[in-house]
Amino acid sequence: MTSSSVSLPAQRQAFLAGLAIAVVGAVLFSTKAIVAKLIYRYPVDAVTLIGFRMLFSLPFFAIVAIWHARRSPALSGSDRLRIVFLGLLGYYLSSFLDFLGLQYISAGLERLILFLTPSFVLLISVFFLHKKIGRLEWGALLVSYSGTVLVFLHDARTGGANVPLGGAFVLASAVTYAMYLLMSGELVRRVGPMRLVAYAMCVSSFACILQFLALKPIGMLVQPAPVYGLSLVNAVFCTVLPVFLTMIAVARIGAPTVSLTGMVGPVSTLFLGAWVLGEPITAIQLAGTALVLAGIYLLSKKKA
């Protein structure tokens, strides 16, 4: 028996373990929409929701940030400014817009719109960075956008007059996060993904907490017990764990494969929304979800 034949099962097990970690991370991250919907059943708005989320998340990210700060070379002044800007753009503004939108639209539609982020990265690259894309990419964009429009029109007819407003907020969230991804590319290579995420999340946490303190009376800190419990779940299981699980998975199986596992997000949100929130699953929603997944899959295959 050769050493290569012995190593193959071990390599497969390591790959499957990394794949499982990535899938769990994708599902947990998508679950934040479900938890947010549960929190909105109480007298809580987006400012309060995200303030509590980041208040409970901050200690975890601060520990990782301090650990990296002690063992890593000091950052330049320009890199520090970039991290502050990216933290405000990608994890503060994008998250805030997302939670604003969730007040008005279903969790399933929210996840579908956010899943278009890779296509926005591509479009920004085309129109602002003058990158060229082929017919396959344009076809993939058409397929994925048609799926989102299909679900959006369905929800607009059945979900009330505020669905367009909520959809616009979530769409803006996806665009701002796409900008964050494009702008963080060089910094990730220089600083490291885990260090960058920890620093950026600390910046975002401080911004969200300061926004809450500036806009809300201090009495809003007193909430029903379920709000604290759900906010802790939102922080630990829908924010901290998915971030670190995704980074661990990237280290094991690579970013392209991890990005493909993100496709379970819209599907898991659709069925979790039906199970936990009672959101209906219709043939139109299933068809739209399938179109979005097909379009993003084509984009990811071409990119790979």
C-alpha positions in Angstrom: 0.0 0.0 0.0 1.5 3.3 -1.1 1.7 6.4 1.0 -0.5 8.2 -1.6 -3.3 5.6 -1.2 -3.1 6.0 2.6 -3.3 9.8 2.4 -6.3 10.0 0.0 -8.9 8.9 2.6 -7.4 11.4 5.1 -7.5 14.2 2.5 -11.1 13.4 1.7 -12.0 13.4 5.4 -10.3 16.8 5.9 -12.1 18.2 2.8 -15.5 16.9 4.0 -14.8 18.3 7.5 -14.0 21.7 6.0 -17.1 21.5 3.8 -19.3 20.7 6.8 -17.8 23.7 8.7 -18.5 26.0 5.7 -22.1 24.7 5.4 -22.8 25.2 9.1 -21.4 28.8 8.9 -23.5 29.6 5.9 -26.7 28.3 7.6 -26.0 30.1 10.9 -25.3 33.4 9.1 -28.5 33.1 7.1 -30.4 32.5 10.3 -29.9 36.1 11.4 -32.9 37.1 9.3 -35.1 34.6 11.2 -33.8 35.8 14.6 -34.3 39.5 13.6 -37.9 38.7 12.6 -38.5 37.2 16.0 -37.0 40.2 17.7 -39.2 42.6 15.7 -42.2 41.0 17.4 -41.3 43.1 20.4 -41.1 46.9 20.6 -37.7 47.0 19.0 -36.5 48.9 15.8 -33.5 48.4 13.6 -31.3 50.8 15.7 -32.0 48.9 18.9 -31.7 45.5 17.3 -28.3 46.1 15.7 -27.1 47.9 18.9 -27.9 44.8 21.0 -26.4 42.5 18.4 -23.1 44.3 18.3 -23.0 44.9 22.1 -23.1 41.2 22.7 -20.7 40.5 19.8 -18.0 43.0 20.8 -16.3 41.0 23.6 -15.6 38.1 21.3 -14.2 40.2 18.5 -12.2 42.3 20.9 -10.5 39.3 22.4 -9.4 38.1 18.9 -8.4 41.7 17.9 -6.2 42.1 21.1 -4.6 38.7 20.5 -3.7 39.6 16.9 -2.5 43.1 18.0 0.0 41.5 20.5 1.5 39.0 18.1 1.4 40.8 14.7 3.4 43.8 13.3 2.0 47.2 13.9 -0.3 48.6 11.2 0.5 51.7 9.3 -1.7 54.8 9.8 -3.2 54.4 6.3 -4.1 50.8 7.0 -5.8 51.8 10.2 -7.9 54.4 8.4 -8.8 51.8 5.8 -9.9 49.3 8.4 -12.1 52.0 10.1 -13.7 52.9 6.8 -14.2 49.2 5.8 -15.7 48.5 9.2 -18.1 51.3 8.9 -19.0 50.4 5.3 -19.2 46.6 5.4 -20.3 45.7 8.9 -22.0 48.8 10.1 -23.8 50.4 7.2 -24.5 47.2 5.3 -25.9 45.4 8.4 -28.0 48.4 9.4 -29.6 48.6 6.0 -30.2 44.9 6.0 -32.0 45.0 9.4 -34.0 48.1 8.3 -35.2 46.1 5.3 -36.2 43.1 7.3 -38.8 45.2 9.0 -40.8 45.2 5.8 -40.0 42.0 3.8 -39.9 38.3 4.3 -36.7 36.6 5.5 -36.7 34.5 2.3 -36.7 37.6 0.0 -34.1 39.3 2.1 -31.7 36.3 1.7 -32.3 36.2 -2.0 -31.5 39.9 -2.5 -28.3 39.6 -0.3 -27.3 36.5 -2.3 -26.9 38.8 -5.4 -23.8 40.4 -3.7 -21.3 38.5 -6.0 -23.2 39.9 -9.0 -22.9 43.4 -7.7 -19.1 42.8 -7.2 -19.0 41.9 -10.9 -21.1 44.8 -12.1 -19.1 47.4 -10.0 -15.9 45.8 -11.6 -17.4 46.3 -15.0 -18.7 49.8 -14.8 -16.2 51.4 -12.4 -13.0 49.3 -12.7 -13.4 48.7 -16.5 -13.2 44.9 -16.2 -14.6 42.9 -19.2 -17.0 40.0 -18.8 -18.3 37.5 -21.3 -21.7 36.2 -22.4 -21.8 33.6 -19.8 -21.5 36.1 -17.0 -24.2 38.3 -18.5 -26.4 35.3 -18.9 -25.8 34.3 -15.3 -26.7 37.8 -14.1 -29.9 37.7 -16.2 -30.9 34.4 -14.7 -30.2 35.4 -11.1 -31.9 38.8 -11.3 -35.0 37.3 -13.0 -35.3 34.9 -10.0 -35.1 37.8 -7.5 -37.6 39.9 -9.5 -40.0 36.9 -9.7 -40.0 36.5 -5.9 -40.1 40.3 -5.3 -43.2 40.8 -7.5 -44.8 37.9 -5.7 -44.1 39.3 -2.3 -45.1 42.8 -3.4 -48.5 41.5 -4.3 -49.0 39.6 -1.1 -46.8 41.4 1.5 -48.1 44.9 1.6 -47.1 48.4 0.3 -43.8 48.5 2.2 -42.2 45.6 0.4 -40.5 47.9 -2.2 -39.1 50.0 0.6 -37.7 47.0 2.4 -36.4 45.5 -0.8 -34.6 48.8 -1.5 -32.9 48.8 1.9 -31.7 45.2 1.5 -30.6 45.9 -2.0 -28.5 48.9 -0.7 -27.1 46.5 1.9 -26.0 44.1 -0.8 -24.4 46.9 -2.9 -22.5 48.4 0.1 -21.2 44.9 1.1 -20.1 44.3 -2.5 -18.1 47.6 -2.3 -16.6 46.4 1.0 -15.5 43.1 -0.6 -13.8 44.9 -3.6 -12.1 47.5 -1.4 -10.8 44.9 1.2 -9.0 42.7 -1.3 -5.5 44.2 -1.0 -5.9 44.8 2.7 -6.8 41.2 3.3 -3.6 40.0 1.7 -1.5 42.5 3.7 -3.2 42.3 7.1 -4.7 38.8 7.1 -8.4 37.8 6.9 -9.0 36.9 10.6 -7.2 40.0 11.8 -9.0 42.3 9.4 -12.4 40.9 10.3 -11.7 41.2 14.1 -10.6 44.8 13.7 -13.4 45.8 11.3 -16.1 44.1 13.5 -14.8 46.0 16.6 -15.1 49.3 14.6 -18.6 48.3 13.5 -19.6 47.3 17.1 -18.5 50.7 18.5 -20.4 52.5 15.7 -23.6 50.5 16.3 -23.5 51.0 20.0 -22.8 54.8 19.7 -25.6 55.1 17.2 -28.0 53.5 19.7 -26.8 55.7 22.6 -27.1 58.8 20.4 -30.6 58.1 19.0 -32.4 56.2 21.7 -33.1 57.0 25.3 -31.1 55.0 27.9 -34.4 53.4 29.0 -34.4 51.4 25.7 -31.7 49.2 27.3 -34.4 47.7 29.4 -36.2 45.2 27.2 -38.3 42.0 27.8 -36.2 39.0 28.6 -36.7 37.3 25.2 -35.1 40.3 23.5 -31.9 39.8 25.4 -32.0 36.0 24.7 -32.6 36.5 21.0 -30.0 39.2 20.8 -27.4 36.9 22.4 -28.4 34.2 19.8 -28.1 36.8 17.1 -24.6 37.8 18.3 -23.1 34.5 19.1 -24.7 32.0 16.6 -25.6 34.4 13.7 -22.5 36.7 13.8 -19.5 35.5 15.8 -19.6 31.8 15.0 -20.4 32.2 11.2 -17.5 34.7 10.8 -14.9 32.4 12.4 -16.3 29.2 10.9 -16.1 30.7 7.5 -12.5 31.7 8.0 -11.6 28.2 9.3 -13.3 26.7 6.2 -11.5 29.0 3.9 -8.2 27.9 5.4 -9.1 24.2 4.9 -10.8 24.0 1.5 -10.3 27.4 -0.1 -12.4 30.5 -0.8 -14.0 29.3 -4.1 -15.4 26.1 -2.5 -16.6 28.0 0.6 -18.4 30.5 -1.6 -20.3 27.7 -3.3 -21.5 26.4 0.1 -23.1 29.8 0.6 -25.8 28.6 -1.8 -27.4 26.7 1.1 -28.2 30.1 2.7 -31.3 31.1 0.7 -32.7 27.6 0.8 -32.2 27.2 4.6 -33.7 30.7 5.1 -36.8 29.8 3.0 -37.5 26.7 5.0 -36.6 28.1 8.4 -38.9 31.0 7.6 -41.7 28.6 6.9 -41.0 26.5 10.0 -40.2 29.3 12.6 -42.1 32.3 11.3 -44.9 30.7 9.4 -43.9 32.4 6.1 -45.5 30.5 3.2 -43.5 28.7 0.6 -45.0 29.0 -2.8 -44.1 27.6 -6.2 -43.1 31.1 -7.4 -40.7 31.4 -4.4 -39.1 28.0 -5.1 -38.8 28.9 -8.8 -37.2 32.2 -8.1 -34.8 30.7 -5.5 -33.8 28.1 -8.1 -33.1 30.8 -10.7 -30.9 32.8 -8.3 -28.9 29.8 -7.2 -28.4 28.7 -10.8 -27.2 32.2 -11.8 -24.8 32.5 -8.9 -23.5 28.9 -9.5 -22.7 29.9 -13.1 -20.8 33.0 -11.9 -18.9 31.0 -9.3 -17.9 28.3 -11.9 -16.7 30.9 -14.3 -14.7 32.7 -11.6 -13.2 29.4 -10.5 
